[in-house]
Amino acid sequence: MSKSGQGPFVTSMTTGKIVDMGIKDSNNMGAAMAPAALDTLLTHFKDTGRSPSYYDGIFTGDLGYIGKEILIDLLNQNGYNVKSNYNDCGVLIFDKEKQDTHSGGSGCACIATVFSGYLFNQLKTKKYKKILLIATGALTNSTTAQQGESIPGIAHAISIEI
């Protein structure tokens, strides 16, 4: 990452807000976080005037296979088709068939791991010139789940270009 020279450069950031859709199943974090990712993406597109096609790749943090499909459906309902350039870092890290991970990976390190290795290299080699990273998170702990409370989600986006 760079302030000058050849880059890559951070070109925009969209701060998310807490979104709570009432999901209480702590085994389904993708469903809890996908609405927050949707809200951040819609805000990003509105604020920047960009569409999904502006980016070579759009990547969420750790929605897994289920959350990824939920986000794709929610975006479609809002008039955005991202099937050709969207993926989830938890899905990219783990092979649900070979590693028996069921829905894919999870955890705050998914987006950092995929960006600092794979995606950064794709930018440096100019395979990707514009990417949008959406770090997703669930605002929960073990006590929240035990008490049957809902799991709010949050997501923040950063666009990186070369």
N, C-alpha and C positions, 0 to 999 in steps of 0.2 A: 504494500500500500504506500502511496506516495502523495506528497503535496505538489510536486512538480516533476518534470521529466516525463517518462513514458508511462507511468502509472502502474497498476490500476488505481483509480480514484473513486472515492465515495462522492456520488453526485446528488443524492437526496436521502432523507430519512423521514419515516413516518412513525410517529409515536402512537402506540395503540392505547386502547382503554380497556378496562375490565368488562368482560361480557359473561354473564351468568345465565345460561339457558336451562338451569335446573337439573343438569345431569348429576346423578348421585353415585353412579357406578364407577368406583375407583379402578376397575379393570378396563375401563373404556375411556382413557384419557384423550384419545383422538377425537371422540365425539364432544368432549368437554372443551377442547381447545379450538376445534375447527370454526365455530362461530366467531371467535375472537380474530382468527386469521382472516376470515371473510370480512369482518368489519374493518380491519387494518388495510386489506387490499382495496376495498371499495373506497376508503378514504384516500389511499395513495393514488388510485386512478383519478379520482375527482380532483385532488389537490394539484397533481402534476399534469393533468390533461393527457396522460399516457394510457395506453391500452395494454393488455397482456402481450400483444404481438410486438410491442416495442422491445421486449426483452428476448434474448436468446434462450434464457432459462429463468424460471421462477422456482424457488426452492423453499419449502417450509422446514421447520426444525425437526419435529418428531411426532407427526400425526400418525405415523404408521399407515398400513394399508387401509384400515377402516376409516380413519380420520381423513386420509387423502381422498378417498371416494366421496365422503361427506362434503368436503370442501369443493370438489369438482361439481357435485350436484348443486350446492348452494350458489356457486359462481354462475352456473348455467341458468339457475332461476333468476339471477340478476343480470342476465344478458351477456355474460362473459364466458367464452370457450377457451379453456387453458390446456386441453388434453395434449396438444402438440408440444408444449414447452414447459410443462409443470411436472415437478417430482418432489418427493419428500425425502429428506436426508436419512431418516430412520429406515425407509424402504431401501435406499441406496446402500446403506451399510450392511444390512442383514438380509439373508436369503431365507424367507420363511419356510420353505420346503426343506432345504438342506440343514438348517440350524434349528428348526422347530421353534421359531419365535412367534408363530401364529400371526400377529398383526404387524410385525416389523420391530424396529428398534424404538427405544425411548430414552429420554434423558436430555439434559441441557447440552451435553457434549456433541450430540449428533450434528447439528448445524456447524459447530466450530470445527469438528473433525473433517467433515466433507468439504467445507470451505477451505480450510488451511492446507489441505492436501490436494484433492481432486479438482475442485472448482478454481482455486488460485492458479493451478497449472493450466487449466483450460483458458483462463484469461491471459496468462503470460504467453501462451502459444497462439493466442488470438482465435482459438476455436469458438470461444464465447467472447463477445465484445461488451455485452450488457447483461447483467444478471440482477435479479431481485431476490434478496434473502429475507425470509420472514421467520424470525425466531419466535417459537410458540412456547407457552408455559401454562401450567396449571397451578392455581393458587390453592394448594391443599397440603395436608399433612395426615399422618395416620389417625390423629384424633378426629379430624373432620369426617373421615370415612366412618369411623366407629360411631359417631354421633348422627350419621345419616344426613349430614348437610350436603348441599350442592357444591359442585366444584367449578368455581369461576375460572375462566381462561383469560389470557392476555397474549398479545403478539405485537412485535415491533418490526418494521421493515427498513431495510437499507438497500439502496441501489448502488451497484459498483460497476464502473465502466472503464474500458481501456481505450 
